[in-house]
Amino acid sequence: MQMYVREYVVSMSGRLRALKEALELEKYHDVGTIIHKAKSLFNVVGMEEQFRLATHIEMGINKRYSREMTKEHTLNLIKDIEQSFEEFKVISF
């Protein structure tokens, strides 16, 4: 598990920066691409709620939900990712 957590933290660090930037610039296609790539990492480290939220965000980007709701959900996911870094810091290093 420690190997997967380390991979998650390293991979998600770069993706998190890119996600924040894409969201700030309202580049929702980029937000969707970043989140899609991150979903498998959520599964590997057992973050099932974040996987479901990422799926929900993808649906929002595909016009099923308003941009405001998609932005709110993405901000929630960003907070979850940042919190997971703190929680996993003890395990991974």
DRENTORVO-331262 format. One record per atom (N, C-alpha, C, O): residue in one letter; chain; atom name; x, y, z. Coordinates in Angstrom, 1 decimal, always signed. Layout:
N
r res=A&chain=A&atom=CA&east=X&north=Y&up=Z
...
! end
This chain:
93
r res=M&chain=A&atom=N&east=+0.8&north=-1.2&up=+0.0
r res=M&chain=A&atom=CA&east=+0.0&north=+0.0&up=+0.0
r res=M&chain=A&atom=C&east=+0.9&north=+1.3&up=+0.0
r res=M&chain=A&atom=O&east=+0.5&north=+2.2&up=-0.6
r res=Q&chain=A&atom=N&east=+2.0&north=+1.2&up=+0.7
r res=Q&chain=A&atom=CA&east=+2.9&north=+2.4&up=+0.8
r res=Q&chain=A&atom=C&east=+3.3&north=+2.8&up=-0.6
r res=Q&chain=A&atom=O&east=+3.4&north=+4.0&up=-0.8
r res=M&chain=A&atom=N&east=+3.6&north=+1.9&up=-1.5
r res=M&chain=A&atom=CA&east=+4.1&north=+2.2&up=-2.8
r res=M&chain=A&atom=C&east=+3.0&north=+2.9&up=-3.6
r res=M&chain=A&atom=O&east=+3.3&north=+3.9&up=-4.3
r res=Y&chain=A&atom=N&east=+1.7&north=+2.5&up=-3.4
r res=Y&chain=A&atom=CA&east=+0.6&north=+3.1&up=-4.1
r res=Y&chain=A&atom=C&east=+0.3&north=+4.5&up=-3.6
r res=Y&chain=A&atom=O&east=+0.0&north=+5.4&up=-4.3
r res=V&chain=A&atom=N&east=+0.5&north=+4.7&up=-2.3
r res=V&chain=A&atom=CA&east=+0.2&north=+6.0&up=-1.7
r res=V&chain=A&atom=C&east=+1.3&north=+7.0&up=-2.2
r res=V&chain=A&atom=O&east=+1.0&north=+8.1&up=-2.5
r res=R&chain=A&atom=N&east=+2.5&north=+6.5&up=-2.2
r res=R&chain=A&atom=CA&east=+3.6&north=+7.4&up=-2.7
r res=R&chain=A&atom=C&east=+3.4&north=+7.8&up=-4.2
r res=R&chain=A&atom=O&east=+3.5&north=+9.0&up=-4.5
r res=E&chain=A&atom=N&east=+3.0&north=+6.8&up=-5.0
r res=E&chain=A&atom=CA&east=+2.7&north=+7.1&up=-6.4
r res=E&chain=A&atom=C&east=+1.5&north=+8.1&up=-6.5
r res=E&chain=A&atom=O&east=+1.5&north=+9.0&up=-7.3
r res=Y&chain=A&atom=N&east=+0.5&north=+7.9&up=-5.6
r res=Y&chain=A&atom=CA&east=-0.7&north=+8.8&up=-5.6
r res=Y&chain=A&atom=C&east=-0.2&north=+10.3&up=-5.3
r res=Y&chain=A&atom=O&east=-0.6&north=+11.2&up=-6.0
r res=V&chain=A&atom=N&east=+0.6&north=+10.4&up=-4.2
r res=V&chain=A&atom=CA&east=+1.0&north=+11.8&up=-3.8
r res=V&chain=A&atom=C&east=+1.8&north=+12.4&up=-4.9
r res=V&chain=A&atom=O&east=+1.6&north=+13.6&up=-5.2
r res=V&chain=A&atom=N&east=+2.8&north=+11.7&up=-5.5
r res=V&chain=A&atom=CA&east=+3.7&north=+12.3&up=-6.5
r res=V&chain=A&atom=C&east=+2.9&north=+12.6&up=-7.7
r res=V&chain=A&atom=O&east=+3.0&north=+13.7&up=-8.3
r res=S&chain=A&atom=N&east=+2.0&north=+11.7&up=-8.2
r res=S&chain=A&atom=CA&east=+1.2&north=+12.0&up=-9.4
r res=S&chain=A&atom=C&east=+0.2&north=+13.1&up=-9.2
r res=S&chain=A&atom=O&east=+0.0&north=+13.9&up=-10.1
r res=M&chain=A&atom=N&east=-0.5&north=+13.0&up=-8.1
r res=M&chain=A&atom=CA&east=-1.5&north=+14.0&up=-7.9
r res=M&chain=A&atom=C&east=-1.0&north=+15.4&up=-7.6
r res=M&chain=A&atom=O&east=-1.7&north=+16.4&up=-7.8
r res=S&chain=A&atom=N&east=+0.2&north=+15.5&up=-7.1
r res=S&chain=A&atom=CA&east=+0.8&north=+16.9&up=-6.8
r res=S&chain=A&atom=C&east=+0.8&north=+17.7&up=-8.1
r res=S&chain=A&atom=O&east=+0.3&north=+18.8&up=-8.1
r res=G&chain=A&atom=N&east=+1.3&north=+17.1&up=-9.2
r res=G&chain=A&atom=CA&east=+1.3&north=+17.9&up=-10.5
r res=G&chain=A&atom=C&east=-0.1&north=+18.1&up=-11.0
r res=G&chain=A&atom=O&east=-0.4&north=+19.1&up=-11.6
r res=R&chain=A&atom=N&east=-0.9&north=+17.0&up=-10.9
r res=R&chain=A&atom=CA&east=-2.2&north=+17.2&up=-11.4
r res=R&chain=A&atom=C&east=-3.1&north=+18.2&up=-10.7
r res=R&chain=A&atom=O&east=-3.9&north=+18.9&up=-11.2
r res=L&chain=A&atom=N&east=-2.8&north=+18.3&up=-9.4
r res=L&chain=A&atom=CA&east=-3.5&north=+19.2&up=-8.6
r res=L&chain=A&atom=C&east=-3.2&north=+20.7&up=-9.0
r res=L&chain=A&atom=O&east=-4.1&north=+21.5&up=-9.1
r res=R&chain=A&atom=N&east=-2.0&north=+21.0&up=-9.2
r res=R&chain=A&atom=CA&east=-1.6&north=+22.3&up=-9.7
r res=R&chain=A&atom=C&east=-2.3&north=+22.6&up=-11.1
r res=R&chain=A&atom=O&east=-2.8&north=+23.7&up=-11.3
r res=A&chain=A&atom=N&east=-2.3&north=+21.6&up=-12.0
r res=A&chain=A&atom=CA&east=-2.9&north=+21.8&up=-13.3
r res=A&chain=A&atom=C&east=-4.4&north=+21.9&up=-13.2
r res=A&chain=A&atom=O&east=-5.0&north=+22.7&up=-13.9
r res=L&chain=A&atom=N&east=-5.0&north=+21.2&up=-12.2
r res=L&chain=A&atom=CA&east=-6.4&north=+21.2&up=-12.0
r res=L&chain=A&atom=C&east=-6.9&north=+22.6&up=-11.5
r res=L&chain=A&atom=O&east=-7.8&north=+23.2&up=-12.0
r res=K&chain=A&atom=N&east=-6.1&north=+23.1&up=-10.5
r res=K&chain=A&atom=CA&east=-6.4&north=+24.5&up=-10.0
r res=K&chain=A&atom=C&east=-6.3&north=+25.5&up=-11.1
r res=K&chain=A&atom=O&east=-7.2&north=+26.4&up=-11.2
r res=E&chain=A&atom=N&east=-5.3&north=+25.4&up=-11.9
r res=E&chain=A&atom=CA&east=-5.1&north=+26.4&up=-13.0
r res=E&chain=A&atom=C&east=-6.2&north=+26.3&up=-14.0
r res=E&chain=A&atom=O&east=-6.7&north=+27.3&up=-14.4
r res=A&chain=A&atom=N&east=-6.5&north=+25.1&up=-14.4
r res=A&chain=A&atom=CA&east=-7.6&north=+24.9&up=-15.4
r res=A&chain=A&atom=C&east=-8.9&north=+25.4&up=-14.9
r res=A&chain=A&atom=O&east=-9.7&north=+26.1&up=-15.7
r res=L&chain=A&atom=N&east=-9.2&north=+25.2&up=-13.7
r res=L&chain=A&atom=CA&east=-10.5&north=+25.7&up=-13.1
r res=L&chain=A&atom=C&east=-10.5&north=+27.2&up=-13.0
r res=L&chain=A&atom=O&east=-11.5&north=+27.8&up=-13.3
r res=E&chain=A&atom=N&east=-9.4&north=+27.8&up=-12.6
r res=E&chain=A&atom=CA&east=-9.3&north=+29.2&up=-12.5
r res=E&chain=A&atom=C&east=-9.5&north=+29.9&up=-13.8
r res=E&chain=A&atom=O&east=-10.1&north=+30.9&up=-13.9
r res=L&chain=A&atom=N&east=-9.0&north=+29.3&up=-14.9
r res=L&chain=A&atom=CA&east=-9.1&north=+29.8&up=-16.2
r res=L&chain=A&atom=C&east=-10.4&north=+29.3&up=-16.9
r res=L&chain=A&atom=O&east=-10.7&north=+29.7&up=-18.1
r res=E&chain=A&atom=N&east=-11.2&north=+28.6&up=-16.2
r res=E&chain=A&atom=CA&east=-12.5&north=+28.0&up=-16.7
r res=E&chain=A&atom=C&east=-12.3&north=+27.2&up=-18.0
r res=E&chain=A&atom=O&east=-13.1&north=+27.3&up=-18.9
r res=K&chain=A&atom=N&east=-11.2&north=+26.4&up=-18.0
r res=K&chain=A&atom=CA&east=-11.0&north=+25.5&up=-19.1
r res=K&chain=A&atom=C&east=-11.5&north=+24.1&up=-18.7
r res=K&chain=A&atom=O&east=-10.8&north=+23.2&up=-18.2
r res=Y&chain=A&atom=N&east=-12.8&north=+24.0&up=-18.8
r res=Y&chain=A&atom=CA&east=-13.5&north=+22.8&up=-18.3
r res=Y&chain=A&atom=C&east=-13.2&north=+21.5&up=-19.0
r res=Y&chain=A&atom=O&east=-13.2&north=+20.5&up=-18.4
r res=H&chain=A&atom=N&east=-12.8&north=+21.6&up=-20.3
r res=H&chain=A&atom=CA&east=-12.4&north=+20.4&up=-21.0
r res=H&chain=A&atom=C&east=-11.1&north=+19.9&up=-20.3
r res=H&chain=A&atom=O&east=-10.9&north=+18.7&up=-20.1
r res=D&chain=A&atom=N&east=-10.2&north=+20.8&up=-20.0
r res=D&chain=A&atom=CA&east=-8.9&north=+20.5&up=-19.3
r res=D&chain=A&atom=C&east=-9.2&north=+19.9&up=-17.9
r res=D&chain=A&atom=O&east=-8.6&north=+18.9&up=-17.5
r res=V&chain=A&atom=N&east=-10.1&north=+20.5&up=-17.2
r res=V&chain=A&atom=CA&east=-10.5&north=+20.0&up=-15.9
r res=V&chain=A&atom=C&east=-11.0&north=+18.5&up=-16.1
r res=V&chain=A&atom=O&east=-10.6&north=+17.7&up=-15.3
r res=G&chain=A&atom=N&east=-11.8&north=+18.3&up=-17.0
r res=G&chain=A&atom=CA&east=-12.3&north=+16.9&up=-17.3
r res=G&chain=A&atom=C&east=-11.2&north=+15.9&up=-17.6
r res=G&chain=A&atom=O&east=-11.2&north=+14.8&up=-17.1
r res=T&chain=A&atom=N&east=-10.3&north=+16.4&up=-18.4
r res=T&chain=A&atom=CA&east=-9.2&north=+15.5&up=-18.8
r res=T&chain=A&atom=C&east=-8.3&north=+15.1&up=-17.6
r res=T&chain=A&atom=O&east=-7.9&north=+14.0&up=-17.4
r res=I&chain=A&atom=N&east=-8.0&north=+16.1&up=-16.8
r res=I&chain=A&atom=CA&east=-7.2&north=+15.9&up=-15.6
r res=I&chain=A&atom=C&east=-7.9&north=+15.0&up=-14.6
r res=I&chain=A&atom=O&east=-7.3&north=+14.1&up=-14.0
r res=I&chain=A&atom=N&east=-9.2&north=+15.2&up=-14.4
r res=I&chain=A&atom=CA&east=-9.9&north=+14.4&up=-13.4
r res=I&chain=A&atom=C&east=-10.1&north=+13.0&up=-13.9
r res=I&chain=A&atom=O&east=-10.0&north=+12.1&up=-13.2
r res=H&chain=A&atom=N&east=-10.3&north=+12.8&up=-15.2
r res=H&chain=A&atom=CA&east=-10.4&north=+11.5&up=-15.8
r res=H&chain=A&atom=C&east=-9.1&north=+10.7&up=-15.5
r res=H&chain=A&atom=O&east=-9.2&north=+9.5&up=-15.2
r res=K&chain=A&atom=N&east=-8.0&north=+11.3&up=-15.7
r res=K&chain=A&atom=CA&east=-6.7&north=+10.6&up=-15.5
r res=K&chain=A&atom=C&east=-6.5&north=+10.3&up=-14.0
r res=K&chain=A&atom=O&east=-5.8&north=+9.4&up=-13.7
r res=A&chain=A&atom=N&east=-7.0&north=+11.1&up=-13.1
r res=A&chain=A&atom=CA&east=-6.8&north=+11.0&up=-11.7
r res=A&chain=A&atom=C&east=-7.7&north=+9.9&up=-11.1
r res=A&chain=A&atom=O&east=-7.4&north=+9.3&up=-10.1
r res=K&chain=A&atom=N&east=-8.8&north=+9.6&up=-11.8
r res=K&chain=A&atom=CA&east=-9.8&north=+8.7&up=-11.2
r res=K&chain=A&atom=C&east=-9.2&north=+7.3&up=-10.8
r res=K&chain=A&atom=O&east=-9.5&north=+6.8&up=-9.7
r res=S&chain=A&atom=N&east=-8.3&north=+6.8&up=-11.6
r res=S&chain=A&atom=CA&east=-7.7&north=+5.5&up=-11.3
r res=S&chain=A&atom=C&east=-6.9&north=+5.5&up=-10.0
r res=S&chain=A&atom=O&east=-6.8&north=+4.6&up=-9.3
r res=L&chain=A&atom=N&east=-6.2&north=+6.7&up=-9.8
r res=L&chain=A&atom=CA&east=-5.4&north=+6.8&up=-8.6
r res=L&chain=A&atom=C&east=-6.3&north=+6.8&up=-7.4
r res=L&chain=A&atom=O&east=-5.9&north=+6.3&up=-6.3
r res=F&chain=A&atom=N&east=-7.5&north=+7.4&up=-7.4
r res=F&chain=A&atom=CA&east=-8.4&north=+7.4&up=-6.3
r res=F&chain=A&atom=C&east=-8.8&north=+6.0&up=-5.9
r res=F&chain=A&atom=O&east=-8.8&north=+5.6&up=-4.8
r res=N&chain=A&atom=N&east=-9.0&north=+5.2&up=-7.0
r res=N&chain=A&atom=CA&east=-9.4&north=+3.7&up=-6.7
r res=N&chain=A&atom=C&east=-8.2&north=+3.0&up=-6.1
r res=N&chain=A&atom=O&east=-8.4&north=+2.2&up=-5.1
r res=V&chain=A&atom=N&east=-7.0&north=+3.2&up=-6.6
r res=V&chain=A&atom=CA&east=-5.9&north=+2.5&up=-6.1
r res=V&chain=A&atom=C&east=-5.6&north=+2.7&up=-4.6
r res=V&chain=A&atom=O&east=-5.2&north=+1.8&up=-3.9
r res=V&chain=A&atom=N&east=-5.9&north=+3.9&up=-4.1
r res=V&chain=A&atom=CA&east=-5.6&north=+4.2&up=-2.7
r res=V&chain=A&atom=C&east=-6.9&north=+4.2&up=-1.8
r res=V&chain=A&atom=O&east=-6.9&north=+4.6&up=-0.7
r res=G&chain=A&atom=N&east=-8.0&north=+3.7&up=-2.4
r res=G&chain=A&atom=CA&east=-9.2&north=+3.5&up=-1.7
r res=G&chain=A&atom=C&east=-10.0&north=+4.7&up=-1.4
r res=G&chain=A&atom=O&east=-10.8&north=+4.7&up=-0.4
r res=M&chain=A&atom=N&east=-9.9&north=+5.7&up=-2.3
r res=M&chain=A&atom=CA&east=-10.7&north=+6.9&up=-2.1
r res=M&chain=A&atom=C&east=-12.0&north=+6.8&up=-3.0
r res=M&chain=A&atom=O&east=-12.1&north=+7.5&up=-4.0
r res=E&chain=A&atom=N&east=-12.9&north=+6.0&up=-2.5
r res=E&chain=A&atom=CA&east=-14.1&north=+5.7&up=-3.3
r res=E&chain=A&atom=C&east=-15.0&north=+6.9&up=-3.4
r res=E&chain=A&atom=O&east=-15.6&north=+7.2&up=-4.5
r res=E&chain=A&atom=N&east=-15.1&north=+7.7&up=-2.4
r res=E&chain=A&atom=CA&east=-16.0&north=+8.9&up=-2.5
r res=E&chain=A&atom=C&east=-15.4&north=+9.9&up=-3.5
r res=E&chain=A&atom=O&east=-16.2&north=+10.5&up=-4.2
r res=Q&chain=A&atom=N&east=-14.1&north=+10.1&up=-3.5
r res=Q&chain=A&atom=CA&east=-13.5&north=+11.0&up=-4.5
r res=Q&chain=A&atom=C&east=-13.6&north=+10.5&up=-5.9
r res=Q&chain=A&atom=O&east=-13.7&north=+11.2&up=-6.8
r res=F&chain=A&atom=N&east=-13.6&north=+9.1&up=-6.0
r res=F&chain=A&atom=CA&east=-13.8&north=+8.5&up=-7.4
r res=F&chain=A&atom=C&east=-15.2&north=+8.9&up=-7.9
r res=F&chain=A&atom=O&east=-15.4&north=+9.3&up=-9.0
r res=R&chain=A&atom=N&east=-16.2&north=+8.7&up=-7.0
r res=R&chain=A&atom=CA&east=-17.6&north=+9.0&up=-7.4
r res=R&chain=A&atom=C&east=-17.7&north=+10.5&up=-7.7
r res=R&chain=A&atom=O&east=-18.4&north=+10.9&up=-8.6
r res=L&chain=A&atom=N&east=-17.1&north=+11.4&up=-6.9
r res=L&chain=A&atom=CA&east=-17.2&north=+12.8&up=-7.1
r res=L&chain=A&atom=C&east=-16.5&north=+13.2&up=-8.4
r res=L&chain=A&atom=O&east=-17.0&north=+14.0&up=-9.2
r res=A&chain=A&atom=N&east=-15.4&north=+12.5&up=-8.7
r res=A&chain=A&atom=CA&east=-14.7&north=+12.8&up=-10.0
r res=A&chain=A&atom=C&east=-15.6&north=+12.4&up=-11.2
r res=A&chain=A&atom=O&east=-15.7&north=+13.1&up=-12.2
r res=T&chain=A&atom=N&east=-16.3&north=+11.3&up=-11.1
r res=T&chain=A&atom=CA&east=-17.2&north=+10.8&up=-12.1
r res=T&chain=A&atom=C&east=-18.4&north=+11.8&up=-12.2
r res=T&chain=A&atom=O&east=-18.8&north=+12.1&up=-13.4
r res=H&chain=A&atom=N&east=-18.9&north=+12.3&up=-11.1
r res=H&chain=A&atom=CA&east=-19.9&north=+13.3&up=-11.1
r res=H&chain=A&atom=C&east=-19.4&north=+14.6&up=-11.9
r res=H&chain=A&atom=O&east=-20.2&north=+15.2&up=-12.6
r res=I&chain=A&atom=N&east=-18.2&north=+15.0&up=-11.6
r res=I&chain=A&atom=CA&east=-17.7&north=+16.2&up=-12.2
r res=I&chain=A&atom=C&east=-17.6&north=+16.0&up=-13.7
r res=I&chain=A&atom=O&east=-17.9&north=+16.9&up=-14.5
r res=E&chain=A&atom=N&east=-17.1&north=+14.8&up=-14.1
r res=E&chain=A&atom=CA&east=-17.0&north=+14.5&up=-15.6
r res=E&chain=A&atom=C&east=-18.4&north=+14.6&up=-16.2
r res=E&chain=A&atom=O&east=-18.5&north=+15.1&up=-17.3
r res=M&chain=A&atom=N&east=-19.4&north=+14.1&up=-15.6
r res=M&chain=A&atom=CA&east=-20.8&north=+14.2&up=-16.1
r res=M&chain=A&atom=C&east=-21.2&north=+15.7&up=-16.2
r res=M&chain=A&atom=O&east=-21.8&north=+16.1&up=-17.2
r res=G&chain=A&atom=N&east=-20.8&north=+16.5&up=-15.2
r res=G&chain=A&atom=CA&east=-21.1&north=+17.9&up=-15.3
r res=G&chain=A&atom=C&east=-20.5&north=+18.6&up=-16.4
r res=G&chain=A&atom=O&east=-21.1&north=+19.5&up=-17.1
r res=I&chain=A&atom=N&east=-19.2&north=+18.2&up=-16.7
r res=I&chain=A&atom=CA&east=-18.5&north=+18.8&up=-17.8
r res=I&chain=A&atom=C&east=-19.2&north=+18.4&up=-19.1
r res=I&chain=A&atom=O&east=-19.1&north=+19.2&up=-20.1
r res=N&chain=A&atom=N&east=-19.8&north=+17.3&up=-19.2
r res=N&chain=A&atom=CA&east=-20.5&north=+16.8&up=-20.4
r res=N&chain=A&atom=C&east=-21.9&north=+17.4&up=-20.4
r res=N&chain=A&atom=O&east=-22.8&north=+16.8&up=-21.1
r res=K&chain=A&atom=N&east=-22.1&north=+18.5&up=-19.8
r res=K&chain=A&atom=CA&east=-23.3&north=+19.3&up=-19.9
r res=K&chain=A&atom=C&east=-24.5&north=+18.7&up=-19.1
r res=K&chain=A&atom=O&east=-25.7&north=+19.1&up=-19.4
r res=R&chain=A&atom=N&east=-24.3&north=+17.8&up=-18.2
r res=R&chain=A&atom=CA&east=-25.5&north=+17.3&up=-17.4
r res=R&chain=A&atom=C&east=-25.8&north=+18.2&up=-16.3
r res=R&chain=A&atom=O&east=-26.9&north=+18.2&up=-15.7
r res=Y&chain=A&atom=N&east=-24.8&north=+19.1&up=-15.9
r res=Y&chain=A&atom=CA&east=-25.0&north=+19.9&up=-14.7
r res=Y&chain=A&atom=C&east=-24.5&north=+21.3&up=-15.1
r res=Y&chain=A&atom=O&east=-23.8&north=+21.5&up=-16.1
r res=S&chain=A&atom=N&east=-24.9&north=+22.3&up=-14.3
r res=S&chain=A&atom=CA&east=-24.5&north=+23.7&up=-14.6
r res=S&chain=A&atom=C&east=-23.0&north=+23.8&up=-14.3
r res=S&chain=A&atom=O&east=-22.4&north=+23.1&up=-13.6
r res=R&chain=A&atom=N&east=-22.4&north=+24.8&up=-14.9
r res=R&chain=A&atom=CA&east=-20.9&north=+25.1&up=-14.7
r res=R&chain=A&atom=C&east=-20.7&north=+25.5&up=-13.2
r res=R&chain=A&atom=O&east=-19.7&north=+25.1&up=-12.7
r res=E&chain=A&atom=N&east=-21.6&north=+26.2&up=-12.6
r res=E&chain=A&atom=CA&east=-21.5&north=+26.6&up=-11.2
r res=E&chain=A&atom=C&east=-21.4&north=+25.3&up=-10.3
r res=E&chain=A&atom=O&east=-20.5&north=+25.2&up=-9.4
r res=M&chain=A&atom=N&east=-22.3&north=+24.4&up=-10.6
r res=M&chain=A&atom=CA&east=-22.2&north=+23.1&up=-9.8
r res=M&chain=A&atom=C&east=-21.0&north=+22.3&up=-10.1
r res=M&chain=A&atom=O&east=-20.4&north=+21.8&up=-9.1
r res=T&chain=A&atom=N&east=-20.6&north=+22.3&up=-11.3
r res=T&chain=A&atom=CA&east=-19.3&north=+21.6&up=-11.7
r res=T&chain=A&atom=C&east=-18.1&north=+22.2&up=-11.0
r res=T&chain=A&atom=O&east=-17.2&north=+21.5&up=-10.5
r res=K&chain=A&atom=N&east=-18.1&north=+23.6&up=-11.0
r res=K&chain=A&atom=CA&east=-17.0&north=+24.3&up=-10.3
r res=K&chain=A&atom=C&east=-17.0&north=+24.0&up=-8.8
r res=K&chain=A&atom=O&east=-15.9&north=+23.8&up=-8.2
r res=E&chain=A&atom=N&east=-18.2&north=+24.0&up=-8.2
r res=E&chain=A&atom=CA&east=-18.3&north=+23.7&up=-6.8
r res=E&chain=A&atom=C&east=-17.8&north=+22.3&up=-6.4
r res=E&chain=A&atom=O&east=-17.1&north=+22.1&up=-5.5
r res=H&chain=A&atom=N&east=-18.2&north=+21.4&up=-7.2
r res=H&chain=A&atom=CA&east=-17.8&north=+20.0&up=-7.0
r res=H&chain=A&atom=C&east=-16.3&north=+19.8&up=-7.2
r res=H&chain=A&atom=O&east=-15.6&north=+19.1&up=-6.5
r res=T&chain=A&atom=N&east=-15.7&north=+20.5&up=-8.2
r res=T&chain=A&atom=CA&east=-14.3&north=+20.5&up=-8.4
r res=T&chain=A&atom=C&east=-13.5&north=+21.1&up=-7.3
r res=T&chain=A&atom=O&east=-12.5&north=+20.6&up=-6.9
r res=L&chain=A&atom=N&east=-14.0&north=+22.2&up=-6.7
r res=L&chain=A&atom=CA&east=-13.4&north=+22.8&up=-5.6
r res=L&chain=A&atom=C&east=-13.4&north=+21.8&up=-4.4
r res=L&chain=A&atom=O&east=-12.5&north=+21.8&up=-3.6
r res=N&chain=A&atom=N&east=-14.5&north=+21.1&up=-4.2
r res=N&chain=A&atom=CA&east=-14.6&north=+20.1&up=-3.1
r res=N&chain=A&atom=C&east=-13.6&north=+19.0&up=-3.3
r res=N&chain=A&atom=O&east=-13.0&north=+18.6&up=-2.4
r res=L&chain=A&atom=N&east=-13.4&north=+18.6&up=-4.6
r res=L&chain=A&atom=CA&east=-12.5&north=+17.5&up=-4.9
r res=L&chain=A&atom=C&east=-11.0&north=+18.0&up=-4.6
r res=L&chain=A&atom=O&east=-10.2&north=+17.3&up=-4.0
r res=I&chain=A&atom=N&east=-10.8&north=+19.3&up=-4.9
r res=I&chain=A&atom=CA&east=-9.4&north=+19.8&up=-4.7
r res=I&chain=A&atom=C&east=-9.2&north=+19.8&up=-3.2
r res=I&chain=A&atom=O&east=-8.1&north=+19.4&up=-2.7
r res=K&chain=A&atom=N&east=-10.1&north=+20.2&up=-2.4
r res=K&chain=A&atom=CA&east=-10.0&north=+20.2&up=-0.9
r res=K&chain=A&atom=C&east=-9.7&north=+18.8&up=-0.4
r res=K&chain=A&atom=O&east=-8.9&north=+18.5&up=+0.5
r res=D&chain=A&atom=N&east=-10.5&north=+17.8&up=-1.0
r res=D&chain=A&atom=CA&east=-10.3&north=+16.4&up=-0.6
r res=D&chain=A&atom=C&east=-8.9&north=+15.9&up=-0.9
r res=D&chain=A&atom=O&east=-8.2&north=+15.2&up=-0.1
r res=I&chain=A&atom=N&east=-8.4&north=+16.3&up=-2.1
r res=I&chain=A&atom=CA&east=-7.0&north=+15.9&up=-2.5
r res=I&chain=A&atom=C&east=-6.0&north=+16.5&up=-1.6
r res=I&chain=A&atom=O&east=-5.1&north=+15.8&up=-1.1
r res=E&chain=A&atom=N&east=-6.1&north=+17.8&up=-1.3
r res=E&chain=A&atom=CA&east=-5.2&north=+18.4&up=-0.4
r res=E&chain=A&atom=C&east=-5.2&north=+17.8&up=+1.0
r res=E&chain=A&atom=O&east=-4.2&north=+17.6&up=+1.6
r res=Q&chain=A&atom=N&east=-6.4&north=+17.4&up=+1.5
r res=Q&chain=A&atom=CA&east=-6.5&north=+16.8&up=+2.8
r res=Q&chain=A&atom=C&east=-5.9&north=+15.4&up=+2.7
r res=Q&chain=A&atom=O&east=-5.2&north=+15.0&up=+3.7
r res=S&chain=A&atom=N&east=-6.0&north=+14.7&up=+1.6
r res=S&chain=A&atom=CA&east=-5.5&north=+13.4&up=+1.5
r res=S&chain=A&atom=C&east=-3.9&north=+13.4&up=+1.6
r res=S&chain=A&atom=O&east=-3.3&north=+12.5&up=+2.1
r res=F&chain=A&atom=N&east=-3.3&north=+14.5&up=+1.0
r res=F&chain=A&atom=CA&east=-1.9&north=+14.6&up=+1.1
r res=F&chain=A&atom=C&east=-1.4&north=+14.7&up=+2.5
r res=F&chain=A&atom=O&east=-0.4&north=+14.0&up=+2.9
r res=E&chain=A&atom=N&east=-2.1&north=+15.4&up=+3.4
r res=E&chain=A&atom=CA&east=-1.8&north=+15.5&up=+4.8
r res=E&chain=A&atom=C&east=-1.9&north=+14.1&up=+5.5
r res=E&chain=A&atom=O&east=-1.1&north=+13.7&up=+6.2
r res=E&chain=A&atom=N&east=-3.0&north=+13.4&up=+5.1
r res=E&chain=A&atom=CA&east=-3.3&north=+12.1&up=+5.7
r res=E&chain=A&atom=C&east=-2.3&north=+11.1&up=+5.3
r res=E&chain=A&atom=O&east=-1.8&north=+10.2&up=+6.1
r res=F&chain=A&atom=N&east=-1.9&north=+11.1&up=+4.0
r res=F&chain=A&atom=CA&east=-1.0&north=+10.1&up=+3.4
r res=F&chain=A&atom=C&east=+0.5&north=+10.4&up=+3.7
r res=F&chain=A&atom=O&east=+1.3&north=+9.6&up=+3.5
r res=K&chain=A&atom=N&east=+0.8&north=+11.7&up=+4.1
r res=K&chain=A&atom=CA&east=+2.2&north=+12.0&up=+4.4
r res=K&chain=A&atom=C&east=+2.8&north=+11.1&up=+5.4
r res=K&chain=A&atom=O&east=+4.0&north=+10.8&up=+5.3
r res=V&chain=A&atom=N&east=+2.0&north=+10.7&up=+6.4
r res=V&chain=A&atom=CA&east=+2.5&north=+9.8&up=+7.5
r res=V&chain=A&atom=C&east=+2.8&north=+8.4&up=+6.9
r res=V&chain=A&atom=O&east=+3.8&north=+7.8&up=+7.3
r res=I&chain=A&atom=N&east=+2.0&north=+8.0&up=+5.9
r res=I&chain=A&atom=CA&east=+2.2&north=+6.6&up=+5.4
r res=I&chain=A&atom=C&east=+3.3&north=+6.6&up=+4.4
r res=I&chain=A&atom=O&east=+4.1&north=+5.6&up=+4.4
r res=S&chain=A&atom=N&east=+3.4&north=+7.6&up=+3.5
r res=S&chain=A&atom=CA&east=+4.3&north=+7.5&up=+2.4
r res=S&chain=A&atom=C&east=+5.7&north=+7.8&up=+2.6
r res=S&chain=A&atom=O&east=+6.6&north=+7.4&up=+1.8
r res=F&chain=A&atom=N&east=+6.0&north=+8.6&up=+3.6
r res=F&chain=A&atom=CA&east=+7.4&north=+9.0&up=+3.7
r res=F&chain=A&atom=C&east=+8.0&north=+8.8&up=+5.0
r res=F&chain=A&atom=O&east=+9.1&north=+9.1&up=+5.3
! end
